[in-house]
């Protein structure tokens, strides 16, 4: 952390905004609308219960 004064702060005070969740059946268009400068990724929960992260790079790779 850049500021040593924050090393003992609760995580909730120093963390950034959480990534949004998308539905498992979300399309690439749906996902791309959610990825922005404010949110560099989205989360999706698989049927198995595992939460996956999809980044802009993942989206570009999938469409290439």
Helices and strands as residue ranges (DSSP letters): G 4-6, H 11-14, E 20-22, H 28-34, E 41-45, E 51-55, H 56-63
